[in-house]
Amino acid sequence: MKKLLAVLLASFVLLTACSGNGGGGNEGAAEGEGGKKEITVWAWDPNFNIAALEMAKEAYAAKNPDVTVNIVEYAQADIIQKLNTGLNSGTTKGLPNIVLIEDYRAQSFLQAYPDSFYDMSGSIKASDFADYKIGPTSVNGKQYGVPFDTGVVGLYVRTDYLEQAGYKVEDLQDITWNDYIEIGKKIKEATGKNLLTLDPNDLGQLRMMIQSAGSWYLKEDGTTPNLEGNAALKEAFETYKALMDADIVTMVSDWSQFVGAFNNGDVASVPTGNWITPSIKAEASQSGKWAVVPFPKLSANESVHATNLGGSSWYVMNVDGKEEAADFLAQTFGSDAELYQNLVTKIGAIGTLKAASTGEAYKAADEFFGGQATISDFAKWTEQIPNVNYGMHTYAIEDILKVEMQNYMNGKSIDQVLSDAQKTAEAQVK
């Protein structure tokens, strides 16, 4: 039943900023010429994950010339499909030695196929990484994933629009969502610009809000729906509606509209993951007009100014060559602080290895953001992200919540919305 569930989950594919397209390559572990070992890695996104792999491969080869690392690029959706098909077939033929899995999806694989992934507990120290990354990457005290990039969130703001409305960056260092909405109203009065974008088909905004309060769509067991009576989710719904009611939202329906809204100067802020930085900086004419401040918090006392959106981790498949694959990860993404310095400098990838956050690359000032050391701030916020269990059903539940969000916007009471969502989730995700 669990294996069938994992196949069904593969149909709920979120197109995120980290998605990529790709081709094929040689798959599986192999013994090369002269006894040289070969390991194969599957990942998506040539400008981010694949680029990071190339750098890790180069660093590893300097000390381990007897191991060949083959990197195969696929779209994230294709990796999910190939993994499910291969693991359900009962044979390991064609599977890679290492695979990149989005954190929101990790538990569906680890729990549905408990014997298919290699225990990395003896190869890395979980405590070396940001605490919030351990929930998605471990099961029953065993560490399977090697935590990679952080999806740590910041609130990107246009400082010139703030100033026109009578605010300074310092005024946004410790705000709630209610404060944020009031600021948005004044910005619109002063500039005519909306505060932010929202996409009705992407509930990432809710995800960010509830994780900031240490809550999730599921209970701590990672399988039981946690919608009805979820105070953080209720407030997140109410905040979403309040943003809409304040008439300070630009509605978008795809990635290009999202990016276009801030590149064109149509919105005053962008609350999202740090991976958006290159897209914001793509509009060179806005250099010096942006800053990044802490994420607004919910009114609940347990909410903090830190949360996550996206991010992935590396997993070793329990196939021939697993020892070499584990060693590759342990020596690179699992411990190499210098590698992470290079990742930040060359491709803007912020890792979750704690030791990397003290390096010079993380302290560098970014003139586009007025000289702010944005990477250092993101690293600090990464350490504050609440650890939640994403469980197995993130996207399945969001499909339910998308429908109920529209019902809520059309007048249905919030308590009824969450009650009905709970009933539907209990019937559909087991």
C-alpha positions as CSV (number, residue, x, y, z in Angstrom):
1,M,0.0,0.0,0.0
2,K,2.8,2.4,0.9
3,K,4.5,1.7,-2.4
4,L,1.3,2.4,-4.3
5,L,0.9,5.6,-2.3
6,A,4.4,6.8,-3.3
7,V,3.5,6.3,-7.0
8,L,0.4,8.3,-6.5
9,L,2.3,11.1,-4.8
10,A,4.6,11.4,-7.9
11,S,1.7,12.9,-9.7
12,F,1.6,15.9,-7.5
13,V,4.6,17.8,-8.9
14,L,5.3,21.3,-7.9
15,L,7.1,23.5,-10.4
16,T,9.4,25.5,-8.3
17,A,12.4,27.8,-8.8
18,C,14.6,24.8,-8.3
19,S,13.1,22.7,-11.1
20,G,15.1,21.8,-14.1
21,N,15.1,19.9,-17.3
22,G,17.7,17.5,-18.5
23,G,18.8,14.5,-20.5
24,G,20.2,11.1,-19.8
25,G,23.4,9.3,-19.3
26,N,25.0,6.1,-18.0
27,E,23.2,4.9,-14.8
28,G,24.1,2.7,-11.9
29,A,27.3,1.7,-10.3
30,A,30.1,0.2,-12.4
31,E,33.6,-1.1,-12.2
32,G,35.6,1.0,-14.7
33,E,38.8,0.1,-16.6
34,G,41.7,-1.0,-14.4
35,G,39.4,-1.4,-11.4
36,K,38.5,2.2,-11.3
37,K,35.3,2.8,-9.4
38,E,32.4,4.7,-10.9
39,I,29.4,6.3,-9.2
40,T,26.4,7.9,-10.8
41,V,24.4,10.9,-9.5
42,W,20.9,12.1,-10.5
43,A,20.0,15.7,-10.0
44,W,18.1,18.6,-11.7
45,D,18.8,22.2,-12.5
46,P,22.1,22.8,-14.4
47,N,22.7,26.2,-13.0
48,F,22.4,25.2,-9.3
49,N,22.4,21.5,-8.3
50,I,24.3,20.2,-11.3
51,A,26.8,23.1,-11.0
52,A,27.3,22.3,-7.4
53,L,27.9,18.6,-8.2
54,E,30.6,19.6,-10.8
55,M,32.4,21.6,-8.1
56,A,32.1,18.7,-5.6
57,K,33.3,16.3,-8.2
58,E,36.4,18.4,-8.9
59,A,37.2,18.8,-5.2
60,Y,36.8,15.0,-4.6
61,A,38.9,14.0,-7.7
62,A,41.9,15.9,-6.3
63,K,42.1,13.4,-3.4
64,N,40.4,10.4,-5.0
65,P,41.6,10.0,-8.6
66,D,40.5,6.4,-8.6
67,V,36.8,7.2,-8.5
68,T,34.8,8.5,-11.5
69,V,31.7,10.5,-10.7
70,N,29.1,10.5,-13.5
71,I,26.5,13.3,-13.3
72,V,23.1,12.7,-14.9
73,E,20.7,15.6,-15.3
74,Y,16.9,15.0,-15.3
75,A,13.9,17.1,-14.5
76,Q,12.8,16.8,-10.9
77,A,9.5,15.2,-12.0
78,D,11.4,12.6,-14.1
79,I,13.6,11.7,-11.1
80,I,10.6,11.1,-9.0
81,Q,9.0,8.9,-11.7
82,K,12.1,6.9,-12.3
83,L,12.8,6.3,-8.6
84,N,9.2,5.1,-8.0
85,T,9.3,2.9,-11.1
86,G,12.6,1.4,-10.3
87,L,11.9,0.9,-6.6
88,N,8.5,-0.7,-7.3
89,S,10.0,-3.1,-9.8
90,G,12.0,-4.9,-7.1
91,T,15.3,-4.6,-9.0
92,T,18.1,-2.0,-8.5
93,K,19.1,-2.1,-12.2
94,G,19.3,1.4,-13.6
95,L,19.1,3.2,-10.3
96,P,21.9,5.7,-9.5
97,N,24.2,5.6,-6.5
98,I,23.2,9.1,-5.4
99,V,20.0,11.0,-6.0
100,L,18.9,14.5,-5.1
101,I,15.4,14.6,-3.5
102,E,13.4,17.7,-2.5
103,D,13.0,17.9,1.3
104,Y,9.1,18.0,1.0
105,R,9.2,14.6,-0.8
106,A,12.0,12.8,1.1
107,Q,9.8,11.1,3.7
108,S,7.5,9.6,1.1
109,F,10.5,7.7,-0.3
110,L,12.3,6.9,3.0
111,Q,9.1,5.5,4.5
112,A,7.7,3.7,1.5
113,Y,11.1,2.1,0.6
114,P,12.9,1.7,4.0
115,D,15.5,-0.7,2.7
116,S,16.4,1.1,-0.5
117,F,18.5,3.9,1.0
118,Y,21.8,3.7,2.7
119,D,22.2,4.8,6.3
120,M,24.6,7.7,6.4
121,S,24.7,7.9,10.2
122,G,28.3,6.6,10.2
123,S,29.5,8.9,7.4
124,I,28.3,12.3,8.5
125,K,27.3,14.0,11.8
126,A,23.7,15.3,11.7
127,S,24.5,17.9,14.3
128,D,26.9,19.5,11.8
129,F,23.9,20.8,9.8
130,A,21.0,23.2,10.4
131,D,18.6,21.5,12.8
132,Y,15.5,22.0,10.7
133,K,17.1,19.8,7.9
134,I,17.3,16.7,10.1
135,G,13.5,16.1,10.2
136,P,13.1,15.5,6.5
137,T,16.3,13.6,6.1
138,S,16.1,11.0,8.9
139,V,13.8,8.2,10.0
140,N,13.8,6.5,13.4
141,G,17.0,8.1,14.5
142,K,18.9,7.1,11.4
143,Q,20.4,9.8,9.1
144,Y,19.8,8.9,5.5
145,G,20.1,12.3,3.8
146,V,23.1,14.6,3.5
147,P,21.6,18.0,3.9
148,F,22.4,20.3,1.1
149,D,21.0,23.8,0.3
150,T,18.8,25.9,2.5
151,G,15.5,27.4,1.4
152,V,15.8,29.9,4.1
153,V,13.4,32.8,3.6
154,G,13.9,36.5,3.7
155,L,11.6,39.5,3.1
156,Y,13.2,41.3,0.1
157,V,12.1,45.0,0.2
158,R,12.4,48.0,-2.1
159,T,14.1,50.6,0.1
160,D,13.1,53.5,-2.1
161,Y,9.4,52.6,-1.9
162,L,9.7,52.2,1.9
163,E,11.3,55.7,2.2
164,Q,8.5,57.2,0.1
165,A,6.0,55.8,2.6
166,G,8.0,57.2,5.5
167,Y,9.7,53.9,6.6
168,K,13.3,52.8,7.0
169,V,14.8,49.3,6.7
170,E,15.2,49.4,10.5
171,D,11.4,49.6,10.9
172,L,11.0,46.1,9.4
173,Q,13.4,44.2,11.6
174,D,10.7,42.8,14.0
175,I,7.3,42.9,12.4
176,T,4.2,40.7,12.4
177,W,2.1,40.0,9.3
178,N,-0.4,42.5,10.6
179,D,2.4,45.1,10.7
180,Y,3.5,44.1,7.2
181,I,-0.1,44.6,5.9
182,E,-0.3,48.1,7.4
183,I,3.1,49.0,5.9
184,G,1.8,47.7,2.5
185,K,-1.2,50.0,2.7
186,K,0.9,53.0,3.3
187,I,3.3,52.1,0.5
188,K,0.4,51.8,-1.9
189,E,-0.9,55.2,-0.8
190,A,2.5,56.8,-1.4
191,T,3.6,55.0,-4.5
192,G,0.7,53.2,-6.1
193,K,2.6,50.0,-5.9
194,N,1.3,46.7,-4.5
195,L,3.1,45.0,-1.6
196,L,3.6,41.5,-3.0
197,T,2.5,38.9,-5.5
198,L,0.3,35.8,-4.7
199,D,-0.4,32.8,-6.9
200,P,-3.6,31.0,-6.1
201,N,-2.2,27.8,-7.4
202,D,0.9,27.9,-5.2
203,L,0.5,27.8,-1.5
204,G,4.1,28.3,-0.6
205,Q,3.1,31.4,1.3
206,L,1.1,29.2,3.7
207,R,4.1,26.8,4.1
208,M,6.4,29.6,5.0
209,M,4.0,31.0,7.6
210,I,3.2,27.8,9.4
211,Q,6.7,26.6,9.6
212,S,7.7,29.9,11.2
213,A,5.4,28.8,14.1
214,G,6.8,25.2,14.2
215,S,3.7,23.8,12.6
216,W,2.9,21.8,9.5
217,Y,0.0,20.2,7.5
218,L,0.7,16.9,9.3
219,K,1.2,16.0,13.0
220,E,4.6,15.0,14.3
221,D,4.1,11.4,13.0
222,G,4.3,12.8,9.5
223,T,1.1,11.0,8.3
224,T,-1.9,12.3,10.3
225,P,-3.5,15.4,8.8
226,N,-3.2,18.4,11.1
227,L,-5.6,21.0,9.6
228,E,-8.7,21.4,11.8
229,G,-7.6,23.1,15.0
230,N,-4.2,24.1,13.6
231,A,-3.9,27.6,15.0
232,A,-0.9,28.6,12.8
233,L,-2.7,27.4,9.6
234,K,-5.9,29.2,10.6
235,E,-3.9,32.5,11.1
236,A,-2.1,31.8,7.8
237,F,-5.4,31.5,6.0
238,E,-6.7,34.7,7.7
239,T,-3.5,36.5,6.8
240,Y,-3.8,35.5,3.2
241,K,-7.3,36.8,3.0
242,A,-6.3,40.0,4.8
243,L,-3.7,40.7,2.2
244,M,-6.2,40.2,-0.5
245,D,-8.9,42.4,1.2
246,A,-6.3,45.2,1.7
247,D,-6.0,45.4,-2.1
248,I,-2.2,45.3,-2.0
249,V,-1.6,42.1,-4.0
250,T,-0.6,41.6,-7.6
251,M,-2.0,38.2,-8.7
252,V,0.3,36.0,-10.8
253,S,-0.1,32.6,-12.4
254,D,3.4,31.5,-13.3
255,W,7.1,32.0,-12.7
256,S,7.6,34.6,-15.4
257,Q,4.8,36.8,-14.1
258,F,6.2,36.4,-10.6
259,V,9.7,37.5,-11.6
260,G,8.4,40.2,-13.9
261,A,6.4,41.8,-11.1
262,F,9.5,42.7,-9.1
263,N,11.9,43.2,-12.0
264,N,9.4,45.7,-13.5
265,G,9.1,47.5,-10.1
266,D,5.4,46.6,-9.7
267,V,5.7,45.3,-6.1
268,A,7.5,46.6,-3.1
269,S,8.5,43.3,-1.5
270,V,9.1,39.6,-2.1
271,P,8.8,37.2,0.8
272,T,10.4,34.0,-0.4
273,G,13.4,31.6,-0.4
274,N,17.0,32.9,-0.8
275,W,17.2,31.2,-4.2
276,I,15.3,34.2,-5.6
277,T,18.4,36.5,-5.2
278,P,19.8,36.0,-8.7
279,S,16.4,36.8,-10.2
280,I,16.1,40.0,-8.2
281,K,19.7,41.0,-9.1
282,A,19.0,40.3,-12.8
283,E,17.5,43.8,-13.0
284,A,20.7,45.8,-12.7
285,S,19.0,49.1,-12.8
286,Q,17.6,48.4,-9.3
287,S,21.0,48.0,-7.7
288,G,21.1,49.7,-4.3
289,K,17.3,49.8,-4.1
290,W,16.8,46.5,-2.3
291,A,17.4,45.1,1.2
292,V,16.6,41.8,2.9
293,V,14.9,41.8,6.3
294,P,13.7,39.0,8.6
295,F,10.5,37.2,7.6
296,P,7.3,38.6,9.3
297,K,6.0,36.4,12.1
298,L,2.5,35.2,13.0
299,S,1.0,36.6,16.2
300,A,1.3,33.3,18.0
301,N,4.1,33.4,20.6
302,E,5.9,30.4,19.2
303,S,6.3,32.0,15.7
304,V,9.8,33.3,14.8
305,H,11.3,35.5,12.1
306,A,12.7,32.5,10.2
307,T,11.3,29.9,7.9
308,N,12.0,27.8,4.8
309,L,10.7,27.3,1.3
310,G,12.2,24.6,-0.8
311,G,15.6,23.0,-0.5
312,S,16.9,19.5,-1.2
313,S,19.3,16.8,0.2
314,W,21.5,14.0,-1.2
315,Y,20.7,10.3,-0.7
316,V,22.8,7.2,-1.3
317,M,20.9,4.3,-2.8
318,N,21.4,0.9,-1.2
319,V,23.0,-0.6,-4.4
320,D,26.5,-1.7,-5.4
321,G,28.9,1.1,-5.0
322,K,27.1,2.6,-1.9
323,E,30.3,2.8,0.1
324,E,32.1,4.9,-2.6
325,A,29.0,7.0,-3.0
326,A,28.8,7.6,0.8
327,D,32.5,8.6,0.9
328,F,32.0,11.0,-2.0
329,L,29.2,12.8,-0.1
330,A,31.0,12.6,3.2
331,Q,34.1,14.3,1.9
332,T,32.2,17.0,-0.1
333,F,28.8,18.1,0.9
334,G,29.0,16.4,4.2
335,S,32.0,18.2,5.6
336,D,33.9,20.5,3.1
337,A,33.4,24.0,4.4
338,E,35.7,25.4,1.7
339,L,33.5,23.8,-1.0
340,Y,30.5,25.7,0.4
341,Q,32.5,28.9,0.3
342,N,33.0,28.3,-3.4
343,L,29.4,27.4,-3.9
344,V,28.3,30.7,-2.5
345,T,30.8,32.7,-4.5
346,K,30.3,31.0,-7.8
347,I,26.6,30.0,-8.0
348,G,25.0,31.6,-4.9
349,A,24.2,28.3,-3.3
350,I,23.9,28.6,0.5
351,G,24.4,25.3,2.2
352,T,23.3,24.1,5.6
353,L,26.7,22.9,6.9
354,K,27.1,25.0,10.1
355,A,30.9,25.3,9.7
356,A,30.6,27.0,6.4
357,S,28.6,30.0,7.8
358,T,31.7,31.5,9.4
359,G,33.7,31.7,6.2
360,E,34.7,34.9,4.4
361,A,32.4,34.3,1.5
362,Y,29.4,34.3,3.8
363,K,30.5,37.7,5.3
364,A,30.9,39.5,2.0
365,A,28.9,42.7,1.4
366,D,26.6,42.8,-1.6
367,E,26.5,46.2,-3.2
368,F,23.2,45.4,-5.0
369,F,21.6,45.3,-1.5
370,G,23.2,48.5,-0.4
371,G,26.3,46.8,1.0
372,Q,24.3,44.4,3.2
373,A,26.0,41.0,4.0
374,T,22.9,39.1,2.9
375,I,24.5,35.7,2.9
376,S,25.6,36.2,6.6
377,D,22.0,37.1,7.4
378,F,20.6,34.1,5.6
379,A,23.0,31.9,7.4
380,K,21.9,33.3,10.8
381,W,18.2,32.8,10.0
382,T,18.9,29.3,8.8
383,E,19.9,28.3,12.3
384,Q,16.6,29.7,13.6
385,I,14.2,27.8,11.3
386,P,11.9,25.5,13.3
387,N,12.3,21.8,12.7
388,V,9.1,20.2,11.5
389,N,8.3,16.8,10.0
390,Y,7.2,17.5,6.4
391,G,5.9,13.9,6.2
392,M,4.6,12.2,3.1
393,H,1.8,14.3,1.8
394,T,2.7,17.9,1.4
395,Y,1.5,18.4,-2.1
396,A,-1.5,16.1,-1.8
397,I,-2.8,18.2,1.1
398,E,-2.0,21.4,-0.7
399,D,-4.3,20.3,-3.6
400,I,-7.1,20.1,-1.0
401,L,-6.2,23.4,0.5
402,K,-6.2,25.2,-2.8
403,V,-9.8,24.3,-3.2
404,E,-10.7,25.3,0.3
405,M,-8.8,28.6,0.0
406,Q,-11.0,29.6,-2.9
407,N,-14.1,28.6,-0.8
408,Y,-12.8,30.7,2.1
409,M,-12.2,33.7,-0.2
410,N,-15.8,33.3,-1.4
411,G,-17.3,33.5,2.1
412,K,-17.0,30.1,3.7
413,S,-16.1,30.3,7.4
414,I,-12.5,29.6,8.3
415,D,-13.4,26.9,10.8
416,Q,-15.6,25.1,8.3
417,V,-12.9,25.4,5.7
418,L,-10.3,23.7,7.9
419,S,-12.9,21.1,9.2
420,D,-13.8,20.1,5.6
421,A,-10.2,20.1,4.6
422,Q,-9.4,17.8,7.5
423,K,-12.2,15.3,6.5
424,T,-11.0,15.3,2.9
425,A,-7.4,14.8,3.8
426,E,-8.3,11.9,6.2
427,A,-10.2,10.2,3.4
428,Q,-7.5,10.7,0.7
429,V,-4.1,10.5,2.4
430,K,-3.5,7.4,4.4
